[in-house]
């Protein structure tokens, strides 16, 4: 039943955001109440001989109308690299961002949509990502969020799930990351962290009980800028698990995944 | 003599008219394109000014064939993020209650308790809109559509075990308008299980339908 409630909850949140959009058509972005700028209506003029209006946000959808030079288009919303516009007759269609970059504002100045680019890779402080790989011969899925305190140093919070044949473990750790060359597209880093591991042995192994242990990890990896706000991340970490048995355990982990900065 | 002076005179007229026309054409040329281009800085439009709708949230219902444990109804939620017109990422979470094995139905033995029969999965997939297009309904309605391929990984919790799961499949999305979409999809979940003796691959086929909203 609780699961059903989660699903309904997800739907309700979505409907709510849609309802907001209807009431305030110029301000339907969900972060809009953080910025008063979102209240402005954006109207642009076609400066090229013509611009194609498509029925949907992809090159696969047909061109159903062409707006000529001098016509004005009101910008409604955006999906990936496509902008939904409305012309003076109320017709709506999708124009590519590349075409919008060639339009002018009503005063006749060229406009430029501000897009995340490589220069922003080391200036935006937050990043988050999903990675998957191998933890001591078991599969591991991880998620993290990081904050760059300086160009070189960042603090990251990691949550991982290790799905093994004999046990399932959950790891939480806090890492400090040092990026050696922050301006490089292919940027290597070193990391040091501490955390907890919660190990749940499989039910068939009755002589084992659930336990949680402290861990320390040391690792290295690379961040590789792809485009827009996305980058690849690969890393290898060596975990030391401090047990109350005779010997401590050690595990090598490697992961690959996609991250975004914001 | 007369012809010679005429010739000289004509030559002079020709020379003057040529230089004049050259001058005039020079002037019109200057009017068309100034020698110094004005250096206008483009007006930067902050991305926060445009409402971007790259996220999609929705809910779905499906039937899943849990290998050895009959077919069950799944309730789930889906969150997608569209990276470009072709590529998107989606995360799903689904909940089901597994049925009984043939052995349980025949011989009054219970392999799993009720709580162990709870089947939960999550996955994160990469999707590719391979066939975008349009569909026509009842002569007067046109919908944008997408046929997409999916592949990803996640975990399945079932029978007091939690296993790494890969899944792949395909789906069809009908965009009812710029905000609502309807999906149907078929996907295969594969994970290892050793509940009935030897470890083997459990292959679960899921057929689902759902609605989603862009925001």
Interface residues (C-beta under 8 A of the other chain):
Chain A: X3 X4 X6 X7 X8 X10 X11 X13 X14 X15 X17 X18 X21 X27 X28 X29 X30 X31 X32 X35 X37 X38 X40 X42 X55 X56 X57 X58 X59 X60 X61 X62 X75 X76 X77 X78 X79 X80 X81 X82 X83 X84 X92 X105 X109 X110 X111 X112 X113 X114 X115 X116 X130 X132 X138 X139 X141 X161 X163 X165 X168 X202 X203 X204 X228 X230 X258
Chain B: X40 X42 X43 X44 X45 X46 X47 X48 X49 X50 X51 X52 X53 X54 X57 X58 X59 X75 X76 X77 X79 X82 X83 X84 X85 X86 X89 X93 X95 X120 X124 X129 X131 X132 X133 X134 X142 X144 X153 X154 X155 X160 X161 X162 X163 X164 X175 X178 X179 X192 X194 X199 X212 X213 X214 X215
